Amino acid sequence: AQMAGRCGFDMLEIHAAHGYLLSAFITPLTNRRTDEYGGSLENRMRYPLEIFRAVRAVWPSEKPISMRISANDWVGIEGVTPADAVEIAKLLREAGVDLCDVSAGQTSIAAKPVYGRMFQTPFSDRIRNEVGMATMAVGNIYEPDHANSILMAGRADLVALARPHLADPY
């Protein structure tokens, strides 16, 4: 975070999705701990929030920090559900996270995702409107009209595009 600040970055994102380390603490699919870092959602969020607080302590207060989460493990109630994602976002907001980048999945080989155009946008929409937290919508958003409709409908505050930028970075 300190180096990013010295390099002139305007924003940081902490990746707590897609089965990476912080995601592995959040999802009950992989977090089998029986100490203060396992069990309840609050306990499973302890380490990701410790990381956030450590980053926030050295990152300029006027610059935002986003945290990317998997809002749905796509395995039913055994994993993170959209309702859990709302509770996760509440904890993020209470800790001072500025923006929730709302993705989904990639936490279990048993996952049965439902793909389609803008398929993860409902998760962003729900968090933004139930938690009152700024969100970023992602996932199969590939046309300018998709992004505009998400923003104009108040379903997210930012829209992230990946594949369109790979195909045409200009």
PLY file of the C-alpha trace (Angstrom):
ply
format ascii 1.0
element vertex 170
property float x
property float y
property float z
element edge 169
property int vertex1
property int vertex2
end_header
0.00 0.00 0.00
2.81 2.40 0.83
4.58 1.65 -2.44
1.34 2.06 -4.38
0.89 5.44 -2.75
4.41 6.49 -3.68
3.75 5.35 -7.25
0.72 7.62 -7.48
-2.13 5.12 -7.46
-5.50 6.67 -6.67
-7.25 3.59 -5.31
-6.44 0.14 -3.93
-8.41 -3.06 -4.13
-8.04 -5.94 -1.71
-8.92 -9.20 -3.46
-11.03 -11.31 -1.11
-12.83 -13.36 -3.78
-12.41 -16.35 -6.08
-10.79 -18.76 -3.64
-7.70 -16.68 -2.92
-6.44 -16.53 0.67
-8.88 -13.97 2.07
-11.76 -15.66 0.28
-10.69 -18.96 1.84
-11.22 -17.38 5.25
-14.63 -15.96 4.32
-16.27 -19.03 2.80
-17.32 -21.89 5.07
-16.41 -24.24 2.20
-12.73 -23.91 3.08
-12.63 -22.26 6.50
-12.89 -25.18 8.93
-11.09 -23.37 11.73
-12.34 -23.73 15.29
-10.55 -20.69 16.71
-11.47 -17.00 16.55
-10.94 -17.04 12.75
-13.55 -19.72 12.02
-17.16 -20.54 12.65
-19.43 -17.50 12.53
-19.37 -15.05 9.65
-17.96 -12.39 11.96
-15.08 -14.72 12.88
-14.48 -15.72 9.25
-14.31 -12.01 8.36
-11.79 -11.29 11.12
-8.62 -11.86 9.04
-9.82 -10.04 5.90
-10.79 -7.08 8.07
-7.43 -7.18 9.87
-5.77 -6.96 6.46
-8.03 -4.07 5.48
-7.24 -2.17 8.69
-3.50 -2.68 8.18
-3.75 -1.36 4.62
-6.00 1.53 5.67
-3.45 2.51 8.34
-0.79 3.23 5.70
-2.98 4.31 2.76
-3.94 8.00 2.54
-7.35 8.55 4.14
-8.57 10.63 1.20
-7.99 7.72 -1.21
-10.52 4.88 -1.44
-10.02 1.19 -0.78
-12.21 -1.41 -2.43
-12.62 -5.02 -1.41
-13.61 -7.66 -3.97
-15.83 -10.44 -2.66
-17.49 -13.56 -4.02
-21.16 -12.84 -3.33
-22.23 -16.38 -4.17
-20.26 -19.61 -3.99
-22.95 -21.20 -6.23
-23.24 -24.27 -3.97
-26.32 -23.38 -1.91
-26.39 -22.82 1.82
-23.12 -24.71 2.38
-21.21 -21.76 0.96
-21.53 -18.00 0.81
-25.02 -17.02 -0.36
-26.26 -13.66 -1.62
-27.81 -13.07 1.82
-24.40 -13.74 3.39
-22.87 -11.26 0.94
-25.16 -8.56 2.30
-23.89 -9.30 5.81
-20.29 -9.35 4.56
-20.81 -5.95 2.95
-22.26 -4.58 6.19
-19.08 -5.64 8.00
-16.96 -4.07 5.25
-18.88 -0.81 5.43
-18.66 -0.72 9.24
-14.88 -1.24 9.00
-14.56 1.68 6.58
-14.19 -0.08 3.22
-15.19 2.48 0.58
-16.39 0.21 -2.22
-17.47 -3.41 -2.55
-16.42 -5.01 -5.85
-19.08 -7.69 -6.17
-18.06 -10.81 -8.06
-19.04 -14.44 -7.48
-17.83 -18.00 -7.55
-14.52 -19.65 -8.29
-14.41 -21.05 -4.77
-15.55 -24.64 -5.35
-15.38 -27.25 -8.09
-18.93 -28.22 -7.06
-20.25 -24.78 -8.04
-23.16 -24.55 -10.43
-23.11 -20.92 -11.57
-25.87 -19.40 -13.65
-24.12 -17.51 -16.44
-25.58 -14.90 -18.73
-25.31 -11.27 -19.69
-24.64 -9.14 -16.57
-25.22 -12.27 -14.44
-23.52 -10.92 -11.31
-25.15 -7.49 -11.38
-28.05 -8.53 -9.10
-25.54 -9.16 -6.30
-24.11 -5.66 -6.67
-27.61 -4.21 -6.86
-28.70 -5.96 -3.67
-25.66 -4.89 -1.66
-25.84 -1.31 -2.90
-29.51 -0.95 -2.09
-29.74 -3.01 1.11
-26.45 -2.00 2.70
-26.16 1.52 1.32
-22.59 0.90 0.23
-20.96 1.88 -3.05
-20.53 -1.15 -5.31
-18.81 -2.21 -8.50
-20.67 -4.52 -10.89
-18.67 -7.11 -12.83
-19.23 -10.21 -14.92
-20.17 -10.54 -18.58
-20.72 -6.82 -19.01
-19.39 -6.18 -22.49
-21.42 -3.44 -24.16
-21.49 0.27 -23.32
-25.27 0.01 -23.04
-24.88 -2.67 -20.35
-22.71 -0.39 -18.25
-24.96 2.62 -18.81
-28.11 0.72 -17.86
-26.51 -0.60 -14.65
-25.36 2.86 -13.62
-28.54 4.70 -14.60
-30.74 2.16 -12.78
-28.71 2.59 -9.59
-27.57 -1.02 -9.53
-23.89 -0.09 -9.01
-21.64 2.94 -8.70
-18.89 1.59 -10.96
-18.79 -1.04 -13.68
-15.68 -3.09 -14.39
-14.99 -4.40 -17.87
-12.29 -6.97 -18.51
-12.68 -8.89 -21.76
-13.75 -5.86 -23.82
-10.52 -4.13 -22.84
-8.50 -7.16 -23.85
-10.22 -7.25 -27.23
-10.00 -3.49 -27.80
-7.96 -1.55 -25.24
-8.70 1.75 -27.00
0 1
1 2
2 3
3 4
4 5
5 6
6 7
7 8
8 9
9 10
10 11
11 12
12 13
13 14
14 15
15 16
16 17
17 18
18 19
19 20
20 21
21 22
22 23
23 24
24 25
25 26
26 27
27 28
28 29
29 30
30 31
31 32
32 33
33 34
34 35
35 36
36 37
37 38
38 39
39 40
40 41
41 42
42 43
43 44
44 45
45 46
46 47
47 48
48 49
49 50
50 51
51 52
52 53
53 54
54 55
55 56
56 57
57 58
58 59
59 60
60 61
61 62
62 63
63 64
64 65
65 66
66 67
67 68
68 69
69 70
70 71
71 72
72 73
73 74
74 75
75 76
76 77
77 78
78 79
79 80
80 81
81 82
82 83
83 84
84 85
85 86
86 87
87 88
88 89
89 90
90 91
91 92
92 93
93 94
94 95
95 96
96 97
97 98
98 99
99 100
100 101
101 102
102 103
103 104
104 105
105 106
106 107
107 108
108 109
109 110
110 111
111 112
112 113
113 114
114 115
115 116
116 117
117 118
118 119
119 120
120 121
121 122
122 123
123 124
124 125
125 126
126 127
127 128
128 129
129 130
130 131
131 132
132 133
133 134
134 135
135 136
136 137
137 138
138 139
139 140
140 141
141 142
142 143
143 144
144 145
145 146
146 147
147 148
148 149
149 150
150 151
151 152
152 153
153 154
154 155
155 156
156 157
157 158
158 159
159 160
160 161
161 162
162 163
163 164
164 165
165 166
166 167
167 168
168 169
